[in-house]
Amino acid sequence: MKRVIASALCAVLPMFLFAGDNGYKVTYDGGSVPDVKAGTGMKLYIDSNQIRLVSDKTDVVTIPASAVTEISYGQDVHRRVGAAIGLAVVSFGIGALMALTKSKKHFVGLTWADGDKKGGLAMQCDKNDYRGVLTGLEGITGKKAVDSEAMTVKN
């Protein structure tokens, strides 16, 4: 009897431990989504035929994959000056070294046109997740992500 219970726990327990949320944590950075402020933490779900942004377990926006017109990607690189100043108070050497380091933020943008409903949004993704977000979006939409750094603007 003990072996049956032990083998059942060995089979069932990992399913509960590793059965997680298949969404990505993102931060809404701006766009045409109503009633959502920039800086709001959300979950991005990439389903087989739609893209959903969820905040507090309620769908904020649902975008059909066929309606996506463009996927863009960009980075914001800046020096960690604030952290360096804080560390310089404690140890000048460590603070000086911290001032030389850089921080990157990864942004993914979406634009869509679903009949008369058009919109767009930008979201900040985690450095470990942005490649997965881009690959998932490219996979369900059939669109290739455009690097905003490589785009040339003509006036």
MIDOSE-1310 file (N, C-alpha, C; in nm, 2 decimals, decimal comma, always signed):
residues 155
mkrv	+0,08/-0,12/+0,00/+0,00/+0,00/+0,00/+0,09/+0,13/+0,00; +0,20/+0,12/+0,08/+0,29/+0,24/+0,08/+0,35/+0,26/-0,05; +0,38/+0,16/-0,13/+0,44/+0,17/-0,26/+0,34/+0,24/-0,36; +0,22/+0,20/-0,35/+0,12/+0,25/-0,44/+0,10/+0,40/-0,41
iasa	+0,10/+0,44/-0,28/+0,08/+0,58/-0,25/+0,21/+0,66/-0,29; +0,32/+0,60/-0,27/+0,45/+0,67/-0,30/+0,46/+0,69/-0,45; +0,42/+0,59/-0,53/+0,43/+0,60/-0,68/+0,33/+0,70/-0,73; +0,21/+0,70/-0,67/+0,11/+0,80/-0,71/+0,15/+0,94/-0,68
lcav	+0,22/+0,96/-0,56/+0,27/+1,10/-0,53/+0,38/+1,14/-0,62; +0,47/+1,04/-0,66/+0,58/+1,07/-0,75/+0,53/+1,11/-0,89; +0,41/+1,05/-0,93/+0,36/+1,09/-1,06/+0,28/+1,22/-1,06; +0,20/+1,24/-0,95/+0,11/+1,35/-0,95/+0,18/+1,48/-0,90
lpmf	+0,27/+1,47/-0,80/+0,33/+1,59/-0,74/+0,41/+1,68/-0,84; +0,49/+1,62/-0,93/+0,56/+1,71/-1,02/+0,46/+1,78/-1,12; +0,35/+1,72/-1,15/+0,25/+1,79/-1,23/+0,20/+1,92/-1,17; +0,18/+1,91/-1,04/+0,13/+2,03/-0,97/+0,24/+2,13/-0,94
lfag	+0,36/+2,08/-0,92/+0,47/+2,17/-0,90/+0,51/+2,25/-1,03; +0,51/+2,18/-1,14/+0,56/+2,24/-1,26/+0,45/+2,29/-1,35; +0,32/+2,26/-1,32/+0,21/+2,31/-1,39/+0,19/+2,46/-1,35; +0,24/+2,54/-1,44/+0,24/+2,68/-1,41/+0,16/+2,76/-1,51
dngy	+0,17/+2,89/-1,49/+0,11/+2,98/-1,58/+0,19/+2,99/-1,70; +0,13/+2,98/-1,82/+0,20/+2,99/-1,94/+0,21/+3,13/-2,00; +0,18/+3,23/-1,92/+0,18/+3,37/-1,96/+0,32/+3,43/-1,93; +0,34/+3,55/-1,99/+0,46/+3,63/-1,96/+0,43/+3,75/-1,88
kvty	+0,51/+3,78/-1,78/+0,49/+3,91/-1,71/+0,55/+4,02/-1,79; +0,46/+4,12/-1,82/+0,50/+4,24/-1,89/+0,46/+4,36/-1,82; +0,51/+4,48/-1,85/+0,47/+4,60/-1,80/+0,42/+4,69/-1,91; +0,29/+4,73/-1,90/+0,23/+4,82/-2,01/+0,30/+4,95/-2,01
dggs	+0,35/+4,99/-2,12/+0,43/+5,12/-2,13/+0,35/+5,23/-2,20; +0,24/+5,20/-2,26/+0,16/+5,30/-2,33/+0,10/+5,25/-2,45; +0,00/+5,32/-2,50/-0,07/+5,28/-2,62/-0,22/+5,32/-2,62; -0,30/+5,25/-2,69/-0,44/+5,28/-2,71/-0,53/+5,20/-2,63
vpdv	-0,48/+5,13/-2,53/-0,57/+5,05/-2,44/-0,63/+5,14/-2,34; -0,76/+5,15/-2,34/-0,83/+5,24/-2,25/-0,82/+5,20/-2,10; -0,82/+5,30/-2,01/-0,82/+5,27/-1,87/-0,70/+5,20/-1,81; -0,59/+5,20/-1,88/-0,47/+5,14/-1,83/-0,36/+5,24/-1,83
kagt	-0,30/+5,25/-1,71/-0,19/+5,35/-1,70/-0,06/+5,29/-1,73; +0,04/+5,37/-1,78/+0,17/+5,32/-1,81/+0,24/+5,28/-1,68; +0,31/+5,17/-1,68/+0,37/+5,11/-1,56/+0,29/+5,00/-1,50; +0,17/+4,97/-1,55/+0,09/+4,87/-1,49/+0,14/+4,73/-1,53
gmkl	+0,16/+4,64/-1,43/+0,21/+4,51/-1,45/+0,09/+4,42/-1,50; +0,12/+4,34/-1,60/+0,02/+4,26/-1,66/+0,08/+4,12/-1,70; -0,01/+4,03/-1,74/+0,03/+3,90/-1,80/-0,01/+3,90/-1,94; +0,08/+3,86/-2,03/+0,06/+3,84/-2,17/+0,04/+3,69/-2,20
yids	-0,07/+3,66/-2,26/-0,10/+3,52/-2,30/-0,11/+3,51/-2,45; -0,03/+3,42/-2,50/-0,03/+3,40/-2,65/-0,10/+3,27/-2,68; -0,22/+3,28/-2,72/-0,30/+3,16/-2,75/-0,28/+3,12/-2,89; -0,35/+3,02/-2,94/-0,33/+2,98/-3,08/-0,39/+3,07/-3,18
nqir	-0,49/+3,15/-3,14/-0,55/+3,24/-3,24/-0,57/+3,39/-3,19; -0,52/+3,41/-3,07/-0,54/+3,55/-3,01/-0,43/+3,58/-2,91; -0,42/+3,71/-2,88/-0,32/+3,76/-2,79/-0,40/+3,83/-2,68; -0,38/+3,80/-2,55/-0,45/+3,86/-2,44/-0,36/+3,92/-2,34
lvsd	-0,40/+4,04/-2,30/-0,34/+4,11/-2,19/-0,43/+4,10/-2,07; -0,38/+4,05/-1,96/-0,47/+4,03/-1,84/-0,41/+4,10/-1,72; -0,49/+4,17/-1,65/-0,46/+4,24/-1,53/-0,55/+4,21/-1,42; -0,50/+4,16/-1,31/-0,59/+4,12/-1,20/-0,69/+4,02/-1,24
ktdv	-0,65/+3,92/-1,32/-0,73/+3,81/-1,36/-0,85/+3,85/-1,45; -0,85/+3,97/-1,50/-0,95/+4,01/-1,60/-0,89/+4,05/-1,73; -0,95/+4,01/-1,84/-0,89/+4,05/-1,97/-0,90/+4,20/-1,99; -0,79/+4,26/-2,02/-0,79/+4,40/-2,05/-0,81/+4,43/-2,20
vtip	-0,74/+4,35/-2,28/-0,75/+4,36/-2,43/-0,73/+4,22/-2,49; -0,81/+4,19/-2,59/-0,79/+4,06/-2,66/-0,78/+4,10/-2,81; -0,67/+4,06/-2,87/-0,63/+4,09/-3,01/-0,63/+3,97/-3,09; -0,72/+3,96/-3,19/-0,71/+3,84/-3,28/-0,57/+3,84/-3,35
asav	-0,51/+3,72/-3,36/-0,38/+3,71/-3,43/-0,38/+3,76/-3,57; -0,49/+3,74/-3,64/-0,50/+3,78/-3,78/-0,51/+3,93/-3,79; -0,54/+4,00/-3,69/-0,56/+4,15/-3,69/-0,43/+4,22/-3,67; -0,32/+4,16/-3,63/-0,19/+4,22/-3,60/-0,13/+4,26/-3,73
teis	-0,09/+4,39/-3,74/-0,03/+4,45/-3,86/+0,12/+4,46/-3,85; +0,17/+4,48/-3,72/+0,31/+4,50/-3,71/+0,36/+4,46/-3,56; +0,47/+4,40/-3,56/+0,54/+4,36/-3,43/+0,67/+4,44/-3,43; +0,70/+4,51/-3,33/+0,83/+4,58/-3,33/+0,90/+4,55/-3,20
ygqd	+1,03/+4,57/-3,20/+1,12/+4,55/-3,09/+1,22/+4,66/-3,07; +1,25/+4,70/-2,95/+1,35/+4,80/-2,92/+1,41/+4,78/-2,79; +1,52/+4,85/-2,76/+1,58/+4,85/-2,64/+1,61/+4,99/-2,59; +1,61/+5,00/-2,46/+1,65/+5,13/-2,39/+1,77/+5,10/-2,31
vhrr	+1,88/+5,15/-2,34/+2,01/+5,13/-2,26/+2,04/+5,26/-2,19; +2,07/+5,24/-2,06/+2,11/+5,36/-1,98/+2,21/+5,32/-1,87; +2,28/+5,41/-1,82/+2,38/+5,38/-1,72/+2,31/+5,39/-1,58; +2,36/+5,31/-1,49/+2,30/+5,30/-1,35/+2,36/+5,41/-1,27
vgaa	+2,33/+5,53/-1,29/+2,38/+5,65/-1,22/+2,33/+5,65/-1,08; +2,20/+5,63/-1,06/+2,14/+5,64/-0,93/+2,19/+5,54/-0,83; +2,21/+5,41/-0,88/+2,26/+5,31/-0,80/+2,41/+5,34/-0,76; +2,48/+5,39/-0,86/+2,62/+5,43/-0,84/+2,64/+5,53/-0,73
igla	+2,55/+5,63/-0,73/+2,56/+5,74/-0,63/+2,53/+5,68/-0,49; +2,43/+5,59/-0,48/+2,40/+5,53/-0,36/+2,52/+5,44/-0,30; +2,58/+5,37/-0,39/+2,70/+5,29/-0,35/+2,82/+5,37/-0,32; +2,83/+5,49/-0,38/+2,95/+5,57/-0,36/+2,95/+5,63/-0,22
vvsf	+2,83/+5,64/-0,16/+2,82/+5,69/-0,02/+2,89/+5,59/+0,07; +2,87/+5,46/+0,04/+2,92/+5,35/+0,13/+3,07/+5,33/+0,09; +3,09/+5,31/-0,04/+3,23/+5,28/-0,09/+3,25/+5,35/-0,22; +3,34/+5,44/-0,23/+3,36/+5,52/-0,35/+3,41/+5,43/-0,46
giga	+3,49/+5,33/-0,44/+3,54/+5,24/-0,54/+3,43/+5,16/-0,61; +3,34/+5,10/-0,53/+3,23/+5,02/-0,58/+3,14/+5,11/-0,65; +3,11/+5,23/-0,60/+3,02/+5,32/-0,67/+3,07/+5,37/-0,80; +3,21/+5,39/-0,82/+3,27/+5,42/-0,94/+3,25/+5,31/-1,05
lmal	+3,27/+5,19/-1,00/+3,26/+5,07/-1,09/+3,11/+5,06/-1,13; +3,02/+5,08/-1,04/+2,88/+5,07/-1,08/+2,84/+5,17/-1,18; +2,90/+5,28/-1,18/+2,86/+5,39/-1,28/+2,90/+5,35/-1,42; +2,99/+5,25/-1,43/+3,03/+5,20/-1,57/+2,94/+5,10/-1,62
tksk	+2,85/+5,04/-1,54/+2,77/+4,93/-1,59/+2,65/+4,99/-1,66; +2,58/+4,91/-1,75/+2,47/+4,95/-1,82/+2,35/+4,86/-1,79; +2,23/+4,92/-1,81/+2,11/+4,84/-1,79/+2,03/+4,85/-1,92; +1,97/+4,74/-1,96/+1,89/+4,73/-2,08/+1,74/+4,70/-2,05
khfv	+1,65/+4,77/-2,11/+1,51/+4,74/-2,10/+1,47/+4,70/-2,24; +1,39/+4,59/-2,25/+1,34/+4,54/-2,37/+1,19/+4,57/-2,39; +1,16/+4,63/-2,51/+1,03/+4,67/-2,54/+0,98/+4,60/-2,66; +0,85/+4,56/-2,65/+0,78/+4,49/-2,77/+0,66/+4,58/-2,80
gltw	+0,64/+4,61/-2,92/+0,52/+4,69/-2,96/+0,44/+4,61/-3,06; +0,31/+4,63/-3,05/+0,21/+4,57/-3,14/+0,12/+4,67/-3,19; +0,09/+4,66/-3,32/-0,02/+4,74/-3,38/-0,12/+4,64/-3,45; -0,25/+4,68/-3,44/-0,35/+4,59/-3,50/-0,46/+4,68/-3,56
adgd	-0,53/+4,61/-3,65/-0,65/+4,67/-3,72/-0,75/+4,56/-3,73; -0,85/+4,56/-3,65/-0,96/+4,46/-3,65/-1,09/+4,52/-3,69; -1,11/+4,53/-3,83/-1,22/+4,60/-3,88/-1,21/+4,75/-3,85; -1,30/+4,81/-3,78/-1,29/+4,95/-3,75/-1,21/+4,98/-3,62
kkgg	-1,18/+4,87/-3,54/-1,10/+4,89/-3,42/-0,95/+4,88/-3,45; -0,88/+4,99/-3,44/-0,74/+5,00/-3,46/-0,67/+5,04/-3,33; -0,55/+4,99/-3,31/-0,48/+5,03/-3,19/-0,34/+4,98/-3,19; -0,27/+5,01/-3,08/-0,13/+4,98/-3,07/-0,09/+4,99/-2,92
lamq	+0,01/+4,92/-2,89/+0,06/+4,92/-2,75/+0,21/+4,89/-2,75; +0,27/+4,94/-2,64/+0,41/+4,90/-2,62/+0,42/+4,84/-2,48; +0,50/+4,74/-2,46/+0,51/+4,67/-2,33/+0,66/+4,64/-2,31; +0,70/+4,65/-2,18/+0,83/+4,62/-2,14/+0,83/+4,47/-2,10
cdkn	+0,93/+4,39/-2,15/+0,94/+4,25/-2,12/+1,06/+4,23/-2,04; +1,06/+4,12/-1,96/+1,18/+4,08/-1,89/+1,29/+4,04/-1,98; +1,41/+4,06/-1,94/+1,53/+4,02/-2,03/+1,53/+3,87/-2,06; +1,47/+3,79/-1,98/+1,47/+3,65/-2,00/+1,35/+3,60/-2,09
dyrg	+1,25/+3,69/-2,10/+1,13/+3,65/-2,17/+1,11/+3,72/-2,30; +1,18/+3,82/-2,34/+1,14/+3,90/-2,46/+1,16/+3,82/-2,58; +1,26/+3,73/-2,59/+1,28/+3,64/-2,71/+1,16/+3,55/-2,72; +1,11/+3,49/-2,61/+1,00/+3,40/-2,62/+0,87/+3,48/-2,66
vltg	+0,86/+3,60/-2,61/+0,74/+3,68/-2,65/+0,74/+3,71/-2,80; +0,86/+3,75/-2,85/+0,87/+3,78/-2,99/+0,85/+3,65/-3,08; +0,91/+3,54/-3,04/+0,89/+3,42/-3,11/+0,74/+3,37/-3,11; +0,68/+3,38/-3,00/+0,54/+3,35/-2,99/+0,45/+3,44/-3,08
legi	+0,47/+3,57/-3,07/+0,39/+3,66/-3,15/+0,42/+3,64/-3,30; +0,54/+3,62/-3,34/+0,57/+3,59/-3,48/+0,51/+3,46/-3,53; +0,51/+3,36/-3,44/+0,45/+3,23/-3,47/+0,30/+3,23/-3,50; +0,23/+3,30/-3,42/+0,08/+3,30/-3,44/+0,03/+3,40/-3,54
tgkk	+0,11/+3,51/-3,56/+0,06/+3,61/-3,65/+0,12/+3,60/-3,79; +0,23/+3,53/-3,81/+0,30/+3,52/-3,94/+0,37/+3,64/-3,98; +0,38/+3,74/-3,89/+0,46/+3,86/-3,92/+0,60/+3,85/-3,85; +0,69/+3,92/-3,92/+0,83/+3,92/-3,87/+0,85/+4,05/-3,78
avds	+0,91/+4,04/-3,67/+0,93/+4,15/-3,58/+1,03/+4,24/-3,64; +1,00/+4,37/-3,63/+1,09/+4,48/-3,69/+1,17/+4,54/-3,57; +1,30/+4,55/-3,59/+1,39/+4,61/-3,49/+1,38/+4,76/-3,51; +1,32/+4,83/-3,41/+1,30/+4,97/-3,42/+1,43/+5,05/-3,43
eamt	+1,54/+4,99/-3,38/+1,67/+5,06/-3,39/+1,72/+5,06/-3,54; +1,68/+4,96/-3,62/+1,73/+4,95/-3,75/+1,64/+5,03/-3,85; +1,53/+5,08/-3,81/+1,44/+5,15/-3,90/+1,50/+5,29/-3,92; +1,48/+5,33/-4,04/+1,53/+5,47/-4,08/+1,41/+5,56/-4,10
vkn	+1,41/+5,67/-4,04/+1,30/+5,77/-4,05/+1,33/+5,88/-4,14; +1,25/+5,90/-4,24/+1,27/+6,00/-4,34/+1,17/+6,11/-4,32; +1,21/+6,24/-4,31/+1,12/+6,35/-4,29/+1,09/+6,42/-4,42
